[in-house]
Protein backbone atom coordinates (compact mmCIF):
# COMPACT_ATOMS: atom_id res chain seq x y z
CA UNK A 1 0.00 0.00 0.00
CA UNK A 2 1.31 3.44 -0.94
CA UNK A 3 1.63 6.15 1.73
CA UNK A 4 -1.30 8.31 0.44
CA UNK A 5 -3.58 5.24 0.38
CA UNK A 6 -2.51 4.25 3.90
CA UNK A 7 -3.02 7.80 5.16
CA UNK A 8 -6.54 7.89 3.70
CA UNK A 9 -7.25 4.59 5.45
CA UNK A 10 -5.85 5.89 8.76
CA UNK A 11 -8.00 9.01 8.48
CA UNK A 12 -11.07 6.88 7.80
CA UNK A 13 -10.34 4.69 10.83
CA UNK A 14 -9.81 7.74 13.04
CA UNK A 15 -13.19 9.12 12.04
CA UNK A 16 -14.90 5.78 12.58
CA UNK A 17 -13.26 5.01 15.93
CA UNK A 18 -12.70 8.51 17.29
CA UNK A 19 -9.03 7.75 18.00
CA UNK A 20 -6.17 5.71 16.49
CA UNK A 21 -3.11 4.29 18.24
CA UNK A 22 0.37 4.10 16.68
CA UNK A 23 1.15 0.51 17.69
CA UNK A 24 -2.29 -0.79 16.69
CA UNK A 25 -2.01 0.87 13.27
CA UNK A 26 1.49 -0.55 12.78
CA UNK A 27 0.11 -4.05 13.37
CA UNK A 28 -2.97 -3.45 11.22
CA UNK A 29 -1.03 -2.14 8.20
CA UNK A 30 2.06 -4.33 8.76
CA UNK A 31 4.46 -1.38 8.84
CA UNK A 32 6.80 0.03 11.48
CA UNK A 33 5.67 2.36 14.22
CA UNK A 34 7.91 5.07 12.75
CA UNK A 35 6.11 4.76 9.39
CA UNK A 36 2.79 5.29 11.19
CA UNK A 37 4.20 8.30 13.05
CA UNK A 38 5.25 9.83 9.71
CA UNK A 39 1.73 9.23 8.38
CA UNK A 40 0.21 10.87 11.46
CA UNK A 41 2.54 13.85 11.12
CA UNK A 42 1.47 14.27 7.48
CA UNK A 43 -2.19 14.11 8.45
CA UNK A 44 -1.63 16.56 11.29
CA UNK A 45 0.09 19.01 8.93
CA UNK A 46 -2.94 18.74 6.64
CA UNK A 47 -5.14 19.71 9.59
CA UNK A 48 -7.32 16.59 9.59
CA UNK A 49 -5.87 14.84 12.65
CA UNK A 50 -4.53 16.10 15.98
CA UNK A 51 -1.65 14.24 17.59
CA UNK A 52 -2.22 12.96 21.12
CA UNK A 53 -0.06 10.73 23.32
CA UNK A 54 0.35 7.40 21.53
CA UNK A 55 -1.81 8.25 18.54
CA UNK A 56 -4.18 10.84 17.06
CA UNK A 57 -7.78 12.00 17.02
CA UNK A 58 -9.78 13.44 14.07
CA UNK A 59 -10.30 17.17 13.62
CA UNK A 60 -13.78 18.02 12.31
CA UNK A 61 -15.00 16.48 9.06
CA UNK A 62 -12.31 17.66 6.65
CA UNK A 63 -11.12 15.70 3.62
CA UNK A 64 -7.42 14.86 3.28
CA UNK A 65 -5.86 15.60 -0.10
CA UNK A 66 -2.35 14.24 -0.79
CA UNK A 67 -0.02 16.75 -2.40
CA UNK A 68 1.15 16.47 -5.99
CA UNK A 69 4.48 14.75 -5.27
CA UNK A 70 2.75 12.01 -3.26
CA UNK A 71 0.15 11.41 -5.98
CA UNK A 72 2.81 11.33 -8.70
CA UNK A 73 4.43 8.37 -6.91
CA UNK A 74 1.18 6.40 -6.62
CA UNK A 75 0.02 3.72 -9.12
CA UNK A 76 2.59 4.80 -11.72
CA UNK A 77 2.42 1.69 -13.99
CA UNK A 78 -1.38 1.83 -14.03
CA UNK A 79 -1.40 5.52 -14.95
CA UNK A 80 1.08 4.93 -17.76
CA UNK A 81 -1.10 2.13 -19.20
CA UNK A 82 -4.17 4.35 -18.95
CA UNK A 83 -2.32 7.16 -20.73
CA UNK A 84 -1.24 4.90 -23.59
CA UNK A 85 -4.82 3.66 -24.01
CA UNK A 86 -6.07 7.26 -24.02
CA UNK A 87 -3.95 8.10 -27.08
CA UNK A 88 -6.56 6.32 -29.21
CA UNK A 89 -9.11 8.95 -28.14
CA UNK A 90 -7.13 11.92 -29.49
CA UNK A 91 -8.84 13.70 -32.37
CA UNK A 92 -6.94 14.19 -35.62
CA UNK A 93 -5.73 17.80 -35.64
CA UNK A 94 -8.53 18.71 -33.24
CA UNK A 95 -8.83 20.38 -29.84
CA UNK A 96 -8.52 18.81 -26.41
CA UNK A 97 -8.73 19.93 -22.80
CA UNK A 98 -6.39 18.31 -20.29
CA UNK A 99 -7.63 18.45 -16.72
CA UNK A 100 -5.22 18.78 -13.79
CA UNK A 101 -4.11 15.39 -12.51
CA UNK A 102 -1.26 12.91 -12.48
CA UNK A 103 -2.93 10.54 -14.96
CA UNK A 104 -3.61 13.38 -17.41
CA UNK A 105 0.03 14.39 -16.88
CA UNK A 106 1.01 10.88 -17.97
CA UNK A 107 -1.08 11.41 -21.11
CA UNK A 108 0.68 14.72 -21.79
CA UNK A 109 4.02 12.94 -21.48
CA UNK A 110 2.87 10.23 -23.90
CA UNK A 111 1.72 12.55 -26.70
CA UNK A 112 3.65 11.61 -29.85
CA UNK A 113 5.89 14.21 -31.43
CA UNK A 114 3.88 14.13 -34.66
CA UNK A 115 0.61 14.98 -32.87
CA UNK A 116 -1.02 18.17 -34.16
CA UNK A 117 -3.49 19.43 -31.60
CA UNK A 118 -4.87 22.51 -29.93
CA UNK A 119 -4.54 21.89 -26.20
CA UNK A 120 -6.09 23.84 -23.34
CA UNK A 121 -5.06 23.22 -19.74
CA UNK A 122 -5.18 25.00 -16.39
CA UNK A 123 -2.54 22.69 -14.91
CA UNK A 124 0.89 24.30 -14.69
CA UNK A 125 2.87 21.01 -14.73
CA UNK A 126 1.08 19.90 -17.91
CA UNK A 127 1.58 23.29 -19.55
CA UNK A 128 5.31 23.21 -18.77
CA UNK A 129 5.58 19.72 -20.22
CA UNK A 130 3.79 20.67 -23.46
CA UNK A 131 5.31 24.12 -24.00
CA UNK A 132 8.10 22.80 -26.26
CA UNK A 133 6.01 20.22 -28.14
CA UNK A 134 6.39 21.06 -31.86
CA UNK A 135 2.86 20.10 -32.88
CA UNK A 136 0.89 21.54 -29.96
CA UNK A 137 -0.84 24.90 -30.06
CA UNK A 138 -0.96 25.41 -26.31
CA UNK A 139 -3.46 27.61 -24.46
CA UNK A 140 -2.82 28.04 -20.73
CA UNK A 141 -5.93 28.87 -18.74
CA UNK A 142 -5.24 31.21 -15.82
CA UNK A 143 -6.63 31.87 -12.38
CA UNK A 144 -5.66 31.43 -8.74
CA UNK A 145 -3.15 28.58 -8.53
CA UNK A 146 -3.70 26.01 -5.79
CA UNK A 147 -0.36 25.01 -4.27
CA UNK A 148 -1.46 21.42 -3.60
CA UNK A 149 -2.38 20.66 -7.23
CA UNK A 150 -0.57 23.44 -9.18
CA UNK A 151 -3.87 24.06 -10.98
CA UNK A 152 -5.65 27.34 -11.75
CA UNK A 153 -9.13 27.74 -10.27
CA UNK A 154 -11.83 30.36 -9.62
CA UNK A 155 -13.48 32.90 -11.90
CA UNK A 156 -10.80 33.38 -14.58
CA UNK A 157 -10.58 29.65 -15.26
CA UNK A 158 -14.36 29.21 -15.16
CA UNK A 159 -14.93 32.09 -17.55
CA UNK A 160 -12.34 30.86 -20.07
CA UNK A 161 -13.64 27.30 -20.16
CA UNK A 162 -17.17 28.64 -20.43
CA UNK A 163 -16.24 30.24 -23.76
CA UNK A 164 -14.89 27.15 -25.58
CA UNK A 165 -16.10 23.85 -27.03
CA UNK A 166 -13.31 21.30 -27.48
CA UNK A 167 -13.51 17.97 -29.28
CA UNK A 168 -12.66 16.00 -26.14
CA UNK A 169 -11.81 16.61 -22.48
CA UNK A 170 -9.58 14.20 -20.60
CA UNK A 171 -10.96 14.47 -17.11
CA UNK A 172 -9.33 13.53 -13.79
CA UNK A 173 -11.00 12.70 -10.49
CA UNK A 174 -10.15 11.72 -6.93
CA UNK A 175 -13.08 9.33 -6.72
CA UNK A 176 -15.77 7.80 -8.91
CA UNK A 177 -18.66 5.38 -8.54
CA UNK A 178 -22.20 4.65 -9.73
CA UNK A 179 -23.71 6.03 -6.52
CA UNK A 180 -21.24 8.72 -5.49
CA UNK A 181 -20.57 10.09 -8.98
CA UNK A 182 -17.38 12.10 -9.53
CA UNK A 183 -15.83 13.68 -6.44
CA UNK A 184 -12.78 15.66 -5.35
CA UNK A 185 -11.75 17.19 -2.00
CA UNK A 186 -11.79 20.87 -3.00
CA UNK A 187 -14.83 22.95 -4.00
CA UNK A 188 -12.85 25.27 -6.29
CA UNK A 189 -11.34 22.32 -8.17
CA UNK A 190 -14.81 20.78 -8.43
CA UNK A 191 -16.21 23.95 -9.99
CA UNK A 192 -13.56 23.88 -12.72
CA UNK A 193 -14.10 20.19 -13.41
CA UNK A 194 -17.86 20.76 -13.64
CA UNK A 195 -17.23 23.44 -16.28
CA UNK A 196 -14.85 21.13 -18.19
CA UNK A 197 -17.61 18.57 -18.64
CA UNK A 198 -19.69 21.21 -20.42
CA UNK A 199 -16.74 22.50 -22.47
CA UNK A 200 -16.23 19.46 -24.72
CA UNK A 201 -18.25 17.29 -27.09
CA UNK A 202 -16.81 14.08 -25.61
CA UNK A 203 -15.81 13.39 -22.00
CA UNK A 204 -13.12 10.78 -21.30
CA UNK A 205 -12.40 10.04 -17.63
CA UNK A 206 -8.89 8.82 -16.80
CA UNK A 207 -8.85 7.18 -13.36
CA UNK A 208 -6.97 4.25 -11.87
CA UNK A 209 -9.00 1.53 -10.17
CA UNK A 210 -8.02 2.56 -6.62
CA UNK A 211 -10.36 5.55 -7.01
CA UNK A 212 -13.43 3.37 -7.53
CA UNK A 213 -16.03 4.06 -4.84
CA UNK A 214 -13.76 6.63 -3.19
CA UNK A 215 -16.01 9.51 -2.14
CA UNK A 216 -14.75 13.01 -1.38
CA UNK A 217 -16.29 16.24 -0.15
CA UNK A 218 -17.09 18.02 -3.44
CA UNK A 219 -19.23 16.32 -6.10
CA UNK A 220 -18.80 17.68 -9.63
CA UNK A 221 -20.65 15.27 -11.88
CA UNK A 222 -22.12 11.84 -12.46
CA UNK A 223 -21.04 8.89 -14.58
CA UNK A 224 -23.90 9.49 -17.01
CA UNK A 225 -22.00 12.62 -18.12
CA UNK A 226 -18.90 10.55 -18.97
CA UNK A 227 -18.70 8.93 -22.42
CA UNK A 228 -15.71 6.69 -21.65
CA UNK A 229 -13.83 5.62 -18.54
CA UNK A 230 -10.28 4.42 -19.12
CA UNK A 231 -8.95 2.62 -16.05
CA UNK A 232 -6.67 -0.32 -15.26
CA UNK A 233 -7.40 -4.01 -14.92
CA UNK A 234 -7.59 -3.66 -11.15
CA UNK A 235 -11.24 -2.73 -11.66
CA UNK A 236 -13.13 -6.01 -11.52
CA UNK A 237 -15.43 -7.14 -14.30
CA UNK A 238 -18.41 -6.80 -11.94
CA UNK A 239 -17.46 -3.23 -11.02
CA UNK A 240 -16.94 -2.39 -14.70
CA UNK A 241 -20.45 -3.65 -15.42
CA UNK A 242 -21.81 -1.46 -12.62
CA UNK A 243 -20.14 1.58 -14.17
CA UNK A 244 -21.48 0.69 -17.62
CA UNK A 245 -24.97 0.29 -16.16
CA UNK A 246 -24.64 3.92 -15.03
CA UNK A 247 -24.19 4.93 -18.68
CA UNK A 248 -20.41 4.99 -19.17
CA UNK A 249 -18.37 2.83 -21.53
CA UNK A 250 -15.43 1.20 -19.70
CA UNK A 251 -12.01 0.32 -21.10
CA UNK A 252 -9.56 -1.49 -18.82
CA UNK A 253 -5.92 -0.97 -19.84
N, C-alpha and C positions, 0 to 999 in steps of 0.2 A: 504494500500500500504506500502511495506517495504521501509526502508530508501534508499537502493541502487537503487530500482526501481524509487523512487521519484527523487533521484539525477540525474539519467539518463534522466528523463522527464524534469527536470529543465534545464539541460545542452542543451537538444534538443530545448527547448523554447528560451533559450538565443541565440542560434545560429540562430534560425528562426527570432527572433525579434530584435536581436542586443543588447538587454538590458532586464533584469528582475528586478522587484521591490519586496521587501520583503512582503509588505502588500498585494499586488496583488496575489503573489504566495500563501500566507497563505489562502486567500479566495478561490483560485482556487483548492488547494489540501485539504482544510478543516482541516488545522493544525494551530498551534500557530505560531506567528511571530518568537518566539525563535527557534522553530523546523526548520523553513526555514533558519534562521541565521546559525544554526549548519550545515545544508546541504550546504550552501554557503561556510562556512569555510572549509568543507571537500573538496569541489570542488576546492577551491582556493589552498589548500595544494597540491592537485593533479596537479595543474598547468593548469587547463582547463578554469577557470574563474578568473577574477580579481575583487576584491571587490571595489565598488564605493559607494558614499553616497546614502543610501537607497536601495541598490541592488547590481548588479554585471553585468559585461560585459564579453563576451567570449574572450578567448585568442587563436588565431590561429584556426586550425582545428584538434586539438588533440582528442583522444578518451579516455574517462574516464573508468577506470577499478577498481571496488571496490576491497578492499583488502580481504584476505582470511577469516578473522573473520566476516566481513560483509556478505560475500557470504554463509558462514556456517549457518548463522541465517536466510537465505531466503528460502522460500518454503520447509521447512524441512519435513512435512508430504508427500508431493509429491515426494521428493527425496527418502524417505524411501520406498514408494510403488514402485517406479521405480527400486530400488535396489533389492527388493524382487522378482520382475518379472524377473530381469536379471539373477537370480540364475539358471533359467531353461536353460540358454544359456551356462552354464559352461560345458566344455568338461569333460569326465570321465578320470581322471588321465592324463590330457593333459597340454598344455601350454597356458597361457594367458598374455596379456599386459594390464596393468591398466594405463590409461592416468591420468594426473593431473587434479583434479576437485573435487568439493564437492559431486557430485552425484556418481562418481566412489569411493570416500571415503566412502560413505554410503554402496556401494557394498562390499568394503573391510571389513567393520564392520559386514556385514551380512553373510560372508562366514562361512558355518558350520564347526564345529571342525573336522568332519570326512572327509572334503574335502582333496583330494590329488592332488595338482597342482604344476606346475612350474610357478611362477609368476615373470614377469619383470615389473618394474616401475621406473620412474625418479622422482616421487613425494615423497618428504621426509616424509610428514605426513602419506601417505599410507604405506611406507616402515616401519615406526616406529610401525604402527598398526599391521602389518603382521609379524614382526620380531619374535614374540613368538608363532606364530601359528604352532601347531605340525605337520600339514600335508603339509605345504607350503615350497617348495624349492624356496627361495627368491633370486632374482638377482636385485641389485640396480644399475641403470644406472646413471653414473656420468656426471658432466659438471658444467658450471657456474650456480649457484642457484639464481633464481630471488626471491627477498625478498617478492614481492607482492603475488606470488603463491606458494612459497617454492618448485619450480620445477626446475630440471636441464635442461639446454638448451645449444645450440651451438655445436661445432664440436664433442666433445666427445660423447654426447648423440646421435647425428646424425649418427656417425660412428658405434656405438654399435647397434642401431636399424637397421642399414643397413645390418648387418651381421646375422640377425635372421629371422625365419619364424615361428610365433606362430599359434596356432589353431584359436584363436579369440582375437581381440583387443576390449576393452570396451573404447570407445572414448568419450571425453567431448568436449563441445563447448560453446561459449558465445552467438552464434546466429546461426539460421538455417532457410532455406526457399528454395522453388523451384527456385526462381530467384537469390537470393543472395548466395546460397550455404552454406558452413560452414565457419564461420568467428570468429575472436578473435582479441582483441585489439593490441597484441604484435607480431611483425614480427618473433622474435626468437621462441616464443611459436608456432606460425603457422608453422615454418619450422619443428619442432619436430612432430607436429600432422600430417603434410603431410607425413613424413617418417613412422609414425605409420600405416597409411592406407596401405602402401606397405609392412608392416612387418608382416601381418597376413592373413590367408586364409579367414577369415570371419570378417566383420566389424560391430560392434553393437554400435550404437550411443545412449548414455544416456543423455537425455535433457528434463528438465521440460518445460511445455507449454508456460511459459512466454518468452522463448527464440525464439519462432516462429516469423519469419520475423524481428528479431533484426539483424541489419547489423553493423559490426565493421570494423576496418581499414584493417586488414590482412585476406585475403581469403586463406584457406588451402585445400579446396576440394569442391566437389559437392555431392548432394544427390545420384546421380547414383552410387557413389563409396561406399555407405552405404547399407549393406544387410538388416539391421533391425534397426528401430528407436523405442526405448522404451521411452514413455513419459507418462504424466498423462491425466486424463479425461478432463482437462481444454482445451485441443486441440479439437476443434469442429470436427464433422464428415466431414464437407466440407473441412476443412483444412487438415484433415488426408487423404482425397481422393486426394487433390492436391499434398501432399507429395508422395503418392503411385503412382500417375501419373508420378512423376519424377523418379520412379524406385526403391523406397524404401518401404519395408514392414513396416507397422506401428502397434504397439501394445500399447494400452492405458491402463495404470495400474490404 
